[in-house]
Amino acid sequence: MITYLIICPMVFLAGFIDAIAGGGGLISLPAYMFAGLPVHNAIATNKMSSCMGTTIATAKLGAEGFIPWKKVPFSIFSAIIGSVIGARIALLVSDYYFKMLMLVILPVCAGYVLFGKALEKDKEPYSFLKTTILSSLIAFFIGIYDGFYGPGTGTFLILLLTNVAHVSIHESNGFTKAINLTTNISALTVYVMSGKIIFLLGLTAGCFNIAGNYLGVRYFTKGGAKTTRPVMIFVLILFFIKILAEIL
C-alpha cells in the first residue's frame, strides 16, 4: 500500500507535466525507485504506465487537430532509426561525458525559454517539404539522444520543432506525443518480453498517468504557450538537478 501511495500521485503529476511540456519521466521513474523497486523493474513498470498515459494524450491531441498527420510518419521513422543508433552508441561510450555536456546545454535552453522568444508565439511556417525535412532531422538526432540517454526527450523535441522547424506550438506538442508513443511502444514490447514489469502496479499507476495526461492536455489546449513555458522551465531545472546529482 505504501508503494502505491508513493508512486501513484507522482505518476499522476508526471502525466500532467508530460502532456504540457514533456519530461514526465524525470518525476515518475525516480518515484518508482524511491518506493524501493529494483532498477530494471522500475524502468519497465514506468514504461508501461507512461505508455498508457501517452496513448491517451496522443489520441486527445489528434482528435482536437493538433497532430499534423501528413508530416508525422517521416519523423517517427527517423526517430526510430535514431534511437537504434543511440542505443548502440550507449554500449560503447560512457554517459559521463554526455552528462557533462548536458550541464552546459540545459542552462542555455532554460535561458532561451525564459529570456528569449522561445514559445512566445508561433513562427512564420515553412513550406510542407522544408518543415518535413527539418522535423525529420530533429526527430533523428533527438532519437539518438533518446536511445543513448533519454530523459527530457519530449521537452527537447518541442523546443526544436517550434524554433527550428517552425512548427506551431500546438502542433509541436502533438508531433512530440506521436513520436514518443511510437518509441514507447517499441520499448514496452521489449520490457514485456523481458518479464520485468510488475503488471498490477503498472496498470494502477497507468490509470493515474492517464488522468494526469488527460487533464494536462486540457490545460495545454486552453493555455498554449503561456502554459508551456513555465512548465518547461520547471522540467529543465529538474533535469539539471538530476544530472548534477548523478555526477556528484
Secondary structure, 3 states (H helix, E strand, C coil): CHHHHHHHHHHHHHHHHHHHHCCCHHHHHHHHHHCCCCHHHHHHHHHHHHHHHHHHHHHHHHHCCCCCCCCHHHHHHHHHHHHHHHHHHHCCCCHHHHHHHHHHHHHHHHHHHHHCCCCCCCCCCCCHHHHHHHHHHHHHHHHHHHHHCCCCHHHHHHHHHHHCCCCCHHHHHHHHHHHHHHHHHHHHHHHHHHCCCCHHHHHHHHHHHHHHHHHHHHHHHHHCHHHHHHHHHHHHHHHHHHHHHHHC
